Amino acid sequence: MDTFELFNNGKLVLPEKEEGFGEIAWSKHPTFEGVELKHIITAKDTDGKFSYHLVRIAPGCSIGNHIHETQLETHEVIKGRGRCVNADSDIPYEAGTISIMQAGVPHEVTADSEGLYLFAKFMPALC
């Protein structure tokens, strides 16, 4: 099983609960076609301090240019290839790449022909 599938079917373990990620539904991104999100750890789990989201970007699709005014965001690429434009720098994305987007900085991500799978983490929480 590849790394993406391990996380897609992984689990969140806290002292008071255990929740399988396989039970969490994928949701379509409200703005960007071909982008789906699985909200792994949400604001309710962390008192709003941070959130983790598994992101699946279909081949050739993009999370278009946008800004998070109050959140620092990190991307951890776990499968596939693509590109990220972060503060006007073009960053190749491949498994093992980590990128940091400071609050208020424009960024966008585009998957290549095999798609792109990553963790997006937000501090404070996105949702």
C-alpha positions as CSV (number, residue, x, y, z in Angstrom):
1,M,0.0,0.0,0.0
2,D,1.4,3.4,-0.9
3,T,1.9,6.3,1.5
4,F,-1.2,8.1,0.3
5,E,-3.4,5.1,0.9
6,L,-1.9,4.5,4.3
7,F,-3.0,8.0,5.4
8,N,-6.3,7.8,3.5
9,N,-7.2,4.8,5.6
10,G,-5.1,5.7,8.7
11,K,-6.4,6.9,12.0
12,L,-6.4,9.7,14.5
13,V,-5.6,8.5,18.0
14,L,-6.2,10.8,21.0
15,P,-6.3,9.8,24.7
16,E,-10.1,10.0,24.6
17,K,-10.9,8.6,21.1
18,E,-9.7,6.9,18.0
19,E,-11.2,7.8,14.6
20,G,-10.4,6.0,11.3
21,F,-9.7,8.3,8.4
22,G,-11.5,5.8,6.1
23,E,-14.7,6.9,7.8
24,I,-14.2,10.5,6.9
25,A,-15.8,11.5,3.6
26,W,-14.0,13.3,0.8
27,S,-15.5,16.7,0.0
28,K,-15.2,18.7,-3.2
29,H,-13.3,21.9,-2.9
30,P,-16.0,24.7,-3.0
31,T,-14.0,26.7,-5.6
32,F,-11.5,24.6,-7.5
33,E,-12.6,21.8,-9.9
34,G,-10.8,18.5,-9.5
35,V,-9.7,19.2,-5.9
36,E,-11.0,17.1,-3.0
37,L,-10.4,17.4,0.7
38,K,-10.6,15.1,3.6
39,H,-10.6,17.0,6.9
40,I,-8.5,14.8,9.2
41,I,-8.0,17.1,12.2
42,T,-10.3,20.1,12.6
43,A,-10.5,23.1,14.8
44,K,-12.8,21.2,17.2
45,D,-10.0,18.7,17.8
46,T,-7.3,21.4,18.6
47,D,-9.3,24.3,20.1
48,G,-8.7,26.2,16.8
49,K,-4.9,26.0,17.0
50,F,-4.3,23.9,13.8
51,S,-6.0,21.7,11.3
52,Y,-4.8,18.9,8.9
53,H,-6.4,18.1,5.6
54,L,-5.6,15.4,3.1
55,V,-5.8,16.9,-0.4
56,R,-6.3,15.1,-3.7
57,I,-5.7,17.1,-6.9
58,A,-6.8,15.4,-10.1
59,P,-4.3,15.3,-13.0
60,G,-3.9,18.7,-14.7
61,C,-6.1,20.4,-12.1
62,S,-5.2,23.3,-9.8
63,I,-5.8,25.0,-6.5
64,G,-5.8,28.4,-8.1
65,N,-4.0,31.5,-6.7
66,H,-5.4,32.4,-3.3
67,I,-4.4,33.9,0.1
68,H,-5.0,32.8,3.6
69,E,-4.9,36.1,5.5
70,T,-4.5,34.7,9.0
71,Q,-3.2,31.2,8.6
72,L,0.3,29.9,8.0
73,E,0.0,26.8,5.7
74,T,2.3,23.9,5.1
75,H,2.2,21.3,2.3
76,E,3.7,17.9,2.7
77,V,3.7,16.1,-0.7
78,I,3.0,12.4,-0.2
79,K,2.4,11.2,-3.8
80,G,2.5,12.5,-7.3
81,R,4.1,15.5,-8.9
82,G,3.2,19.1,-9.6
83,R,4.2,22.7,-9.0
84,C,3.5,25.3,-6.4
85,V,3.9,29.0,-6.9
86,N,4.6,30.4,-3.5
87,A,5.3,34.1,-3.1
88,D,6.2,34.3,-6.8
89,S,8.7,31.3,-6.5
90,D,8.1,28.3,-8.7
91,I,8.6,25.1,-6.5
92,P,8.5,21.6,-8.0
93,Y,6.3,19.3,-5.9
94,E,7.2,15.6,-5.6
95,A,6.9,13.1,-2.8
96,G,8.9,14.2,0.2
97,T,8.7,18.0,-0.6
98,I,7.5,20.3,2.2
99,S,6.6,23.9,1.5
100,I,5.5,26.7,3.9
101,M,3.2,29.5,2.9
102,Q,3.2,32.5,5.3
103,A,-0.1,34.2,6.2
104,G,-1.0,36.8,3.6
105,V,1.2,35.3,0.9
106,P,-0.4,34.3,-2.5
107,H,0.1,30.7,-3.6
108,E,-1.3,28.1,-6.0
109,V,-0.7,24.4,-6.7
110,T,-1.1,22.5,-10.0
111,A,-0.9,18.7,-10.4
112,D,0.8,17.1,-13.4
113,S,-0.5,14.2,-15.4
114,E,-0.4,11.7,-12.5
115,G,-2.2,13.9,-10.0
116,L,-1.0,15.2,-6.6
117,Y,-1.7,14.1,-3.1
118,L,-0.6,16.2,0.0
119,F,-1.3,17.1,3.5
120,A,-2.2,20.8,4.0
121,K,-1.8,22.0,7.5
122,F,-3.0,25.3,8.8
123,M,-2.1,27.3,11.9
124,P,-4.5,28.5,13.3
125,A,-7.1,26.0,12.1
126,L,-8.8,26.5,8.7
127,C,-11.9,24.7,9.9
